[in-house]
Amino acid sequence: MSHSSKGAIYMAAAANLLIAVAKFGGAMITGSAAMMSEGIHSLVDTGNQGLLLLGLKLSTKEPDEKHPLGYGKETYFWSFLVAVMIFGLGAGVSIWEGVDKVIHPHALDVHVVATFFGFDIRTYHVVFSILLIAIGLEGAAFRTAYITFRAQHPNMPIIEAVHRSKDPTVFVILFEDSAALLGLMVACIGIGAAYILEMPVLDGVASILIGIILAVTAFFLAVECKGLLIGESANAQSRKKIDAIVAAIPGVSRVNEIITLHLGPKDLIVCVSLDFLDKLNSPQVEESVSRIETDIRKAVPEVSKVFIEAQNWLSHQDLLDQVRQAKEAQTEAQAHS
C-alpha cells in the first residue's frame, strides 16, 4: 500500500468525521430524515475508513507458524466487511428512517437560529450551508481518491480498472465518496422540495433514495471484494511475463501448470509445475529452478513466494485425472445421499 493510497483514506476519514458532526447538527435543528440519513452515512464511512486502515496494518504482520503465507488477506477481509457495514448500517438505517418519515410525516422545523446585521438566519439556511460545505469536502476527498486510483490504473476505464484491481482499499474509498456525493445531491433536492412545496413526505423519500444508493454501492463493492477474498490470479500482464520467463528457460521439456494467486495487493504466490528434460542432472535442474525464481521476482515485484515442482508431464496428467475422478465420485455420492 503506497503512502498516496493511505493519504486517500486519511483524507476521506477526516472529511467524513467533520461532515457527520455538521449533518447531525442540521438534523437536530430541523428534524430532517434525509439529513439524519446523511449523518449516519458519514459516520459509517468514518468507521469504515478506520477498518480499512486496521486491515492494512494487520496485513503487514510477518508470517508465522499458524499463517506461513502471511496475513495479506486481512486487507481483503476488512474491505469486504466495509461493504457489509455500508449495506447494513448505512443503507438499512437510511431506508428505515425514510419509511418512518413517509408513514409519519411532520413538517421540517423552521425558526430563526441567529441574526446577523439584521438578517435572520433560519434553519434551512443552516441546513443548505451544511450540505454545500459537505459537498465541497466530499468532492475534495473524491478527487484525492480518484487521482490515486488513476495513478494505479492509467488509460483504463473505471469499471474495468476496478475489476482488475488487486487493491480494494482505494476503489472502496472512491465508490464511498461517489455514493456520498450522490446522496448529498439527493438530500439537497429532497429537503429543498420539502420546504418549498411544504410536503415533508419528500424528505422521507429522499432518505429512502439515499439508502438505495448506499445499498447498490455496497452490493457492487461486496461482489468485487468477494472475488479477491476467495482468491484471484495475477493480472494478464503479469501472467504473460511469468509464462514468457518459464518458456525461455532451457532444459524444460514441458510446462505442466502455472498457478498465480493474490494473498494481498502486493503479495502474489506463483506455483509452477515443470517437466524437465531427462538428460539434465540434479545440479542443472537446481540451477534452472533458481533462475526461474530470480527472473520471476525481477519481472513481477509483487511476487512474495515462488514454488516450483519438477514432475513428469504424463504423471502430472494422471494425477489431475485422479483428482477429477475423485471429485466426480464425491459429487455423485452426495447426489444419492
ZISULVEN-V965623 format. One record per residue. N is the residue number from 1. RES is the residue in three letters. PHI is phi in whole degrees, -180 to 180 (* if undefined). PSI is psi in degrees with one decimal (NA if undefined). BURIAL is # if it has 9 or more other C-alpha atoms within 8 Angstrom, else .. Layout:
BEGIN
n=N res=RES phi=PHI psi=PSI burial=BURIAL
n=N res=RES phi=PHI psi=PSI burial=BURIAL
END
This chain:
BEGIN
n=1 res=MET phi=* psi=122.5 burial=.
n=2 res=SER phi=-78 psi=162.1 burial=.
n=3 res=HIS phi=-63 psi=-33.8 burial=.
n=4 res=SER phi=-66 psi=-35.0 burial=.
n=5 res=SER phi=-68 psi=-43.2 burial=#
n=6 res=LYS phi=-63 psi=-35.8 burial=#
n=7 res=GLY phi=-61 psi=-36.7 burial=.
n=8 res=ALA phi=-65 psi=-38.2 burial=#
n=9 res=ILE phi=-70 psi=-45.2 burial=#
n=10 res=TYR phi=-62 psi=-40.8 burial=#
n=11 res=MET phi=-62 psi=-45.4 burial=#
n=12 res=ALA phi=-65 psi=-40.2 burial=#
n=13 res=ALA phi=-65 psi=-45.1 burial=#
n=14 res=ALA phi=-63 psi=-44.5 burial=#
n=15 res=ALA phi=-64 psi=-45.1 burial=#
n=16 res=ASN phi=-66 psi=-35.9 burial=#
n=17 res=LEU phi=-66 psi=-45.2 burial=#
n=18 res=LEU phi=-64 psi=-42.3 burial=.
n=19 res=ILE phi=-66 psi=-40.7 burial=#
n=20 res=ALA phi=-60 psi=-44.6 burial=#
n=21 res=VAL phi=-61 psi=-45.0 burial=#
n=22 res=ALA phi=-66 psi=-41.3 burial=#
n=23 res=LYS phi=-66 psi=-42.3 burial=#
n=24 res=PHE phi=-63 psi=-35.3 burial=#
n=25 res=GLY phi=-64 psi=-43.4 burial=.
n=26 res=GLY phi=-64 psi=-38.8 burial=#
n=27 res=ALA phi=-66 psi=-36.7 burial=#
n=28 res=MET phi=-67 psi=-37.3 burial=.
n=29 res=ILE phi=-86 psi=-14.3 burial=.
n=30 res=THR phi=-116 psi=-24.8 burial=#
n=31 res=GLY phi=76 psi=19.0 burial=#
n=32 res=SER phi=-75 psi=126.0 burial=#
n=33 res=ALA phi=-69 psi=-38.0 burial=#
n=34 res=ALA phi=-64 psi=-40.8 burial=#
n=35 res=MET phi=-68 psi=-38.4 burial=#
n=36 res=MET phi=-63 psi=-42.2 burial=#
n=37 res=SER phi=-61 psi=-41.6 burial=#
n=38 res=GLU phi=-65 psi=-37.8 burial=#
n=39 res=GLY phi=-64 psi=-44.2 burial=#
n=40 res=ILE phi=-62 psi=-42.7 burial=#
n=41 res=HIS phi=-57 psi=-48.5 burial=#
n=42 res=SER phi=-67 psi=-37.1 burial=#
n=43 res=LEU phi=-66 psi=-43.0 burial=#
n=44 res=VAL phi=-63 psi=-43.1 burial=#
n=45 res=ASP phi=-60 psi=-39.3 burial=#
n=46 res=THR phi=-62 psi=-45.5 burial=#
n=47 res=GLY phi=-63 psi=-36.2 burial=#
n=48 res=ASN phi=-64 psi=-40.7 burial=#
n=49 res=GLN phi=-63 psi=-35.1 burial=#
n=50 res=GLY phi=-63 psi=-40.2 burial=#
n=51 res=LEU phi=-66 psi=-38.7 burial=#
n=52 res=LEU phi=-63 psi=-42.9 burial=#
n=53 res=LEU phi=-66 psi=-37.4 burial=#
n=54 res=LEU phi=-62 psi=-44.8 burial=#
n=55 res=GLY phi=-61 psi=-40.7 burial=#
n=56 res=LEU phi=-63 psi=-41.7 burial=#
n=57 res=LYS phi=-67 psi=-45.5 burial=.
n=58 res=LEU phi=-65 psi=-30.9 burial=#
n=59 res=SER phi=-70 psi=-14.9 burial=#
n=60 res=THR phi=-90 psi=-1.5 burial=.
n=61 res=LYS phi=-61 psi=143.3 burial=.
n=62 res=GLU phi=-71 psi=148.7 burial=.
n=63 res=PRO phi=-59 psi=148.8 burial=#
n=64 res=ASP phi=-137 psi=-172.9 burial=.
n=65 res=GLU phi=-63 psi=-37.2 burial=.
n=66 res=LYS phi=-77 psi=-32.4 burial=.
n=67 res=HIS phi=-128 psi=76.9 burial=.
n=68 res=PRO phi=-65 psi=-20.9 burial=.
n=69 res=LEU phi=-98 psi=9.0 burial=.
n=70 res=GLY phi=92 psi=-171.0 burial=#
n=71 res=TYR phi=-119 psi=25.8 burial=#
n=72 res=GLY phi=-57 psi=-32.4 burial=#
n=73 res=LYS phi=-75 psi=-4.0 burial=#
n=74 res=GLU phi=-56 psi=-38.8 burial=#
n=75 res=THR phi=-59 psi=-43.7 burial=#
n=76 res=TYR phi=-70 psi=-39.9 burial=#
n=77 res=PHE phi=-63 psi=-49.0 burial=#
n=78 res=TRP phi=-69 psi=-30.2 burial=#
n=79 res=SER phi=-67 psi=-39.7 burial=#
n=80 res=PHE phi=-65 psi=-39.4 burial=#
n=81 res=LEU phi=-63 psi=-34.7 burial=.
n=82 res=VAL phi=-60 psi=-44.0 burial=#
n=83 res=ALA phi=-61 psi=-40.1 burial=#
n=84 res=VAL phi=-65 psi=-40.2 burial=#
n=85 res=MET phi=-63 psi=-42.2 burial=#
n=86 res=ILE phi=-60 psi=-42.6 burial=#
n=87 res=PHE phi=-71 psi=-50.2 burial=#
n=88 res=GLY phi=-72 psi=-50.7 burial=#
n=89 res=LEU phi=-87 psi=-51.4 burial=#
n=90 res=GLY phi=-65 psi=-61.3 burial=#
n=91 res=ALA phi=-69 psi=-46.0 burial=#
n=92 res=GLY phi=-60 psi=-49.3 burial=#
n=93 res=VAL phi=-68 psi=-38.1 burial=#
n=94 res=SER phi=-63 psi=-45.0 burial=#
n=95 res=ILE phi=-66 psi=-41.0 burial=#
n=96 res=TRP phi=-61 psi=-44.1 burial=#
n=97 res=GLU phi=-62 psi=-42.9 burial=#
n=98 res=GLY phi=-66 psi=-44.4 burial=#
n=99 res=VAL phi=-62 psi=-42.0 burial=#
n=100 res=ASP phi=-62 psi=-39.3 burial=#
n=101 res=LYS phi=-71 psi=-34.8 burial=#
n=102 res=VAL phi=-68 psi=-41.7 burial=#
n=103 res=ILE phi=-72 psi=-38.9 burial=.
n=104 res=HIS phi=-123 psi=69.9 burial=.
n=105 res=PRO phi=-70 psi=143.7 burial=#
n=106 res=HIS phi=-144 psi=144.3 burial=.
n=107 res=ALA phi=-60 psi=141.7 burial=.
n=108 res=LEU phi=-68 psi=140.1 burial=#
n=109 res=ASP phi=-67 psi=133.6 burial=.
n=110 res=VAL phi=-130 psi=112.2 burial=.
n=111 res=HIS phi=-153 psi=166.2 burial=.
n=112 res=VAL phi=-79 psi=122.8 burial=#
n=113 res=VAL phi=-87 psi=-40.8 burial=.
n=114 res=ALA phi=-161 psi=165.2 burial=.
n=115 res=THR phi=-129 psi=127.0 burial=#
n=116 res=PHE phi=-125 psi=120.8 burial=.
n=117 res=PHE phi=51 psi=42.7 burial=.
n=118 res=GLY phi=82 psi=-0.3 burial=.
n=119 res=PHE phi=-101 psi=124.6 burial=.
n=120 res=ASP phi=-82 psi=121.5 burial=#
n=121 res=ILE phi=-93 psi=113.0 burial=#
n=122 res=ARG phi=-98 psi=172.3 burial=#
n=123 res=THR phi=-59 psi=-39.3 burial=#
n=124 res=TYR phi=-69 psi=-26.9 burial=.
n=125 res=HIS phi=-64 psi=-42.4 burial=.
n=126 res=VAL phi=-65 psi=-45.8 burial=#
n=127 res=VAL phi=-60 psi=-49.0 burial=#
n=128 res=PHE phi=-72 psi=-27.1 burial=#
n=129 res=SER phi=-65 psi=-43.2 burial=.
n=130 res=ILE phi=-62 psi=-44.9 burial=#
n=131 res=LEU phi=-64 psi=-40.7 burial=#
n=132 res=LEU phi=-67 psi=-41.4 burial=.
n=133 res=ILE phi=-64 psi=-40.9 burial=.
n=134 res=ALA phi=-62 psi=-41.0 burial=#
n=135 res=ILE phi=-61 psi=-40.7 burial=#
n=136 res=GLY phi=-64 psi=-44.9 burial=.
n=137 res=LEU phi=-68 psi=-43.5 burial=#
n=138 res=GLU phi=-65 psi=-36.1 burial=#
n=139 res=GLY phi=-63 psi=-39.8 burial=#
n=140 res=ALA phi=-66 psi=-42.0 burial=.
n=141 res=ALA phi=-66 psi=-40.7 burial=#
n=142 res=PHE phi=-63 psi=-41.5 burial=#
n=143 res=ARG phi=-61 psi=-42.9 burial=.
n=144 res=THR phi=-63 psi=-45.5 burial=#
n=145 res=ALA phi=-65 psi=-39.9 burial=#
n=146 res=TYR phi=-65 psi=-44.9 burial=#
n=147 res=ILE phi=-61 psi=-43.1 burial=.
n=148 res=THR phi=-63 psi=-44.3 burial=#
n=149 res=PHE phi=-67 psi=-42.3 burial=#
n=150 res=ARG phi=-68 psi=-30.4 burial=#
n=151 res=ALA phi=-65 psi=-32.5 burial=.
n=152 res=GLN phi=-79 psi=-29.7 burial=.
n=153 res=HIS phi=-134 psi=68.2 burial=.
n=154 res=PRO phi=-71 psi=152.4 burial=.
n=155 res=ASN phi=57 psi=37.7 burial=.
n=156 res=MET phi=-141 psi=133.9 burial=.
n=157 res=PRO phi=-55 psi=147.2 burial=.
n=158 res=ILE phi=-56 psi=-50.6 burial=.
n=159 res=ILE phi=-63 psi=-42.9 burial=.
n=160 res=GLU phi=-64 psi=-39.8 burial=.
n=161 res=ALA phi=-63 psi=-38.8 burial=#
n=162 res=VAL phi=-65 psi=-43.3 burial=#
n=163 res=HIS phi=-61 psi=-37.2 burial=.
n=164 res=ARG phi=-88 psi=-17.2 burial=.
n=165 res=SER phi=-65 psi=140.2 burial=.
n=166 res=LYS phi=-105 psi=2.5 burial=.
n=167 res=ASP phi=-116 psi=97.5 burial=.
n=168 res=PRO phi=-74 psi=-19.7 burial=#
n=169 res=THR phi=-60 psi=-41.1 burial=#
n=170 res=VAL phi=-74 psi=-44.5 burial=#
n=171 res=PHE phi=-73 psi=-24.0 burial=#
n=172 res=VAL phi=-64 psi=-46.8 burial=#
n=173 res=ILE phi=-63 psi=-41.4 burial=#
n=174 res=LEU phi=-61 psi=-45.5 burial=#
n=175 res=PHE phi=-77 psi=-30.3 burial=#
n=176 res=GLU phi=-60 psi=-47.7 burial=#
n=177 res=ASP phi=-66 psi=-36.3 burial=#
n=178 res=SER phi=-63 psi=-44.8 burial=#
n=179 res=ALA phi=-64 psi=-36.9 burial=#
n=180 res=ALA phi=-64 psi=-42.9 burial=#
n=181 res=LEU phi=-65 psi=-42.5 burial=#
n=182 res=LEU phi=-63 psi=-42.3 burial=#
n=183 res=GLY phi=-62 psi=-39.6 burial=#
n=184 res=LEU phi=-65 psi=-40.2 burial=#
n=185 res=MET phi=-64 psi=-42.9 burial=.
n=186 res=VAL phi=-63 psi=-41.7 burial=#
n=187 res=ALA phi=-62 psi=-42.5 burial=#
n=188 res=CYS phi=-59 psi=-47.7 burial=#
n=189 res=ILE phi=-66 psi=-46.1 burial=#
n=190 res=GLY phi=-65 psi=-47.1 burial=#
n=191 res=ILE phi=-68 psi=-41.0 burial=#
n=192 res=GLY phi=-61 psi=-44.5 burial=.
n=193 res=ALA phi=-65 psi=-37.7 burial=#
n=194 res=ALA phi=-63 psi=-39.7 burial=#
n=195 res=TYR phi=-71 psi=-49.9 burial=#
n=196 res=ILE phi=-68 psi=-45.5 burial=.
n=197 res=LEU phi=-88 psi=-5.6 burial=.
n=198 res=GLU phi=55 psi=44.9 burial=.
n=199 res=MET phi=-124 psi=86.0 burial=#
n=200 res=PRO phi=-60 psi=-19.4 burial=#
n=201 res=VAL phi=-61 psi=-28.0 burial=#
n=202 res=LEU phi=-66 psi=-28.0 burial=#
n=203 res=ASP phi=-65 psi=-40.8 burial=#
n=204 res=GLY phi=-66 psi=-40.0 burial=#
n=205 res=VAL phi=-61 psi=-41.3 burial=#
n=206 res=ALA phi=-61 psi=-40.8 burial=#
n=207 res=SER phi=-63 psi=-40.9 burial=#
n=208 res=ILE phi=-64 psi=-42.8 burial=#
n=209 res=LEU phi=-63 psi=-38.6 burial=#
n=210 res=ILE phi=-62 psi=-41.8 burial=#
n=211 res=GLY phi=-63 psi=-39.7 burial=#
n=212 res=ILE phi=-65 psi=-42.0 burial=#
n=213 res=ILE phi=-58 psi=-44.5 burial=#
n=214 res=LEU phi=-66 psi=-39.4 burial=#
n=215 res=ALA phi=-64 psi=-44.2 burial=#
n=216 res=VAL phi=-64 psi=-44.1 burial=.
n=217 res=THR phi=-61 psi=-44.7 burial=#
n=218 res=ALA phi=-63 psi=-41.9 burial=#
n=219 res=PHE phi=-62 psi=-45.1 burial=#
n=220 res=PHE phi=-62 psi=-45.9 burial=.
n=221 res=LEU phi=-66 psi=-39.2 burial=#
n=222 res=ALA phi=-63 psi=-41.6 burial=#
n=223 res=VAL phi=-63 psi=-45.0 burial=.
n=224 res=GLU phi=-65 psi=-44.0 burial=#
n=225 res=CYS phi=-70 psi=-31.8 burial=#
n=226 res=LYS phi=-62 psi=-42.7 burial=#
n=227 res=GLY phi=-60 psi=-41.3 burial=#
n=228 res=LEU phi=-70 psi=-37.7 burial=#
n=229 res=LEU phi=-68 psi=-39.1 burial=#
n=230 res=ILE phi=-67 psi=-40.9 burial=.
n=231 res=GLY phi=130 psi=117.0 burial=#
n=232 res=GLU phi=-118 psi=150.7 burial=#
n=233 res=SER phi=-77 psi=173.3 burial=.
n=234 res=ALA phi=-65 psi=161.8 burial=#
n=235 res=ASN phi=-68 psi=166.3 burial=.
n=236 res=ALA phi=-58 psi=-39.4 burial=.
n=237 res=GLN phi=-64 psi=-44.6 burial=.
n=238 res=SER phi=-66 psi=-39.9 burial=#
n=239 res=ARG phi=-64 psi=-39.3 burial=#
n=240 res=LYS phi=-64 psi=-41.0 burial=.
n=241 res=LYS phi=-62 psi=-44.9 burial=#
n=242 res=ILE phi=-65 psi=-43.6 burial=#
n=243 res=ASP phi=-59 psi=-43.6 burial=#
n=244 res=ALA phi=-66 psi=-39.5 burial=.
n=245 res=ILE phi=-64 psi=-46.6 burial=#
n=246 res=VAL phi=-65 psi=-40.5 burial=#
n=247 res=ALA phi=-67 psi=-26.5 burial=.
n=248 res=ALA phi=-84 psi=-9.0 burial=.
n=249 res=ILE phi=-76 psi=124.0 burial=#
n=250 res=PRO phi=-71 psi=149.9 burial=.
n=251 res=GLY phi=94 psi=-3.0 burial=#
n=252 res=VAL phi=-94 psi=119.7 burial=#
n=253 res=SER phi=-78 psi=-41.7 burial=.
n=254 res=ARG phi=-159 psi=143.9 burial=.
n=255 res=VAL phi=-93 psi=113.6 burial=#
n=256 res=ASN phi=-73 psi=-47.2 burial=#
n=257 res=GLU phi=-167 psi=143.6 burial=.
n=258 res=ILE phi=-131 psi=123.2 burial=#
n=259 res=ILE phi=-123 psi=132.4 burial=.
n=260 res=THR phi=-122 psi=146.1 burial=#
n=261 res=LEU phi=-150 psi=127.4 burial=#
n=262 res=HIS phi=-86 psi=122.3 burial=#
n=263 res=LEU phi=-97 psi=-8.1 burial=#
n=264 res=GLY phi=-173 psi=171.0 burial=#
n=265 res=PRO phi=-55 psi=-38.0 burial=#
n=266 res=LYS phi=-121 psi=36.9 burial=.
n=267 res=ASP phi=-139 psi=92.8 burial=#
n=268 res=LEU phi=-116 psi=130.3 burial=#
n=269 res=ILE phi=-103 psi=137.0 burial=#
n=270 res=VAL phi=-123 psi=125.8 burial=#
n=271 res=CYS phi=-118 psi=126.7 burial=#
n=272 res=VAL phi=-128 psi=130.0 burial=#
n=273 res=SER phi=-114 psi=123.1 burial=#
n=274 res=LEU phi=-128 psi=146.2 burial=#
n=275 res=ASP phi=-105 psi=105.8 burial=#
n=276 res=PHE phi=-83 psi=155.5 burial=#
n=277 res=LEU phi=-61 psi=140.0 burial=.
n=278 res=ASP phi=-64 psi=-24.0 burial=.
n=279 res=LYS phi=-75 psi=-13.2 burial=.
n=280 res=LEU phi=-74 psi=139.5 burial=#
n=281 res=ASN phi=-92 psi=175.6 burial=.
n=282 res=SER phi=-58 psi=-47.1 burial=.
n=283 res=PRO phi=-60 psi=-36.3 burial=.
n=284 res=GLN phi=-69 psi=-39.7 burial=.
n=285 res=VAL phi=-64 psi=-43.5 burial=#
n=286 res=GLU phi=-62 psi=-39.0 burial=.
n=287 res=GLU phi=-64 psi=-42.1 burial=.
n=288 res=SER phi=-64 psi=-41.7 burial=#
n=289 res=VAL phi=-62 psi=-45.7 burial=#
n=290 res=SER phi=-63 psi=-38.8 burial=.
n=291 res=ARG phi=-67 psi=-41.8 burial=.
n=292 res=ILE phi=-60 psi=-47.9 burial=#
n=293 res=GLU phi=-63 psi=-43.6 burial=#
n=294 res=THR phi=-62 psi=-46.3 burial=.
n=295 res=ASP phi=-66 psi=-39.5 burial=#
n=296 res=ILE phi=-65 psi=-43.8 burial=#
n=297 res=ARG phi=-64 psi=-36.0 burial=#
n=298 res=LYS phi=-69 psi=-41.0 burial=.
n=299 res=ALA phi=-77 psi=-32.8 burial=.
n=300 res=VAL phi=-128 psi=91.6 burial=#
n=301 res=PRO phi=-60 psi=-26.0 burial=.
n=302 res=GLU phi=-77 psi=-2.7 burial=#
n=303 res=VAL phi=-69 psi=125.7 burial=#
n=304 res=SER phi=-106 psi=-31.1 burial=.
n=305 res=LYS phi=-138 psi=141.1 burial=.
n=306 res=VAL phi=-129 psi=121.6 burial=#
n=307 res=PHE phi=-114 psi=125.0 burial=.
n=308 res=ILE phi=-122 psi=126.3 burial=#
n=309 res=GLU phi=-114 psi=131.6 burial=.
n=310 res=ALA phi=-100 psi=116.9 burial=.
n=311 res=GLN phi=-152 psi=139.2 burial=#
n=312 res=ASN phi=-59 psi=138.9 burial=#
n=313 res=TRP phi=-62 psi=-44.0 burial=#
n=314 res=LEU phi=-64 psi=-40.3 burial=.
n=315 res=SER phi=-63 psi=-38.1 burial=.
n=316 res=HIS phi=-65 psi=-43.3 burial=#
n=317 res=GLN phi=-65 psi=-39.8 burial=.
n=318 res=ASP phi=-61 psi=-41.6 burial=.
n=319 res=LEU phi=-64 psi=-42.0 burial=.
n=320 res=LEU phi=-62 psi=-39.5 burial=.
n=321 res=ASP phi=-64 psi=-40.7 burial=.
n=322 res=GLN phi=-64 psi=-42.2 burial=.
n=323 res=VAL phi=-64 psi=-43.6 burial=.
n=324 res=ARG phi=-64 psi=-43.7 burial=.
n=325 res=GLN phi=-65 psi=-38.1 burial=.
n=326 res=ALA phi=-64 psi=-40.4 burial=.
n=327 res=LYS phi=-66 psi=-42.0 burial=.
n=328 res=GLU phi=-64 psi=-39.8 burial=.
n=329 res=ALA phi=-67 psi=-39.1 burial=.
n=330 res=GLN phi=-66 psi=-42.0 burial=.
n=331 res=THR phi=-63 psi=-42.8 burial=.
n=332 res=GLU phi=-65 psi=-39.6 burial=.
n=333 res=ALA phi=-64 psi=-40.2 burial=.
n=334 res=GLN phi=-67 psi=-34.8 burial=.
n=335 res=ALA phi=-68 psi=-29.5 burial=.
n=336 res=HIS phi=-96 psi=-2.8 burial=.
n=337 res=SER phi=-84 psi=NA burial=.
END
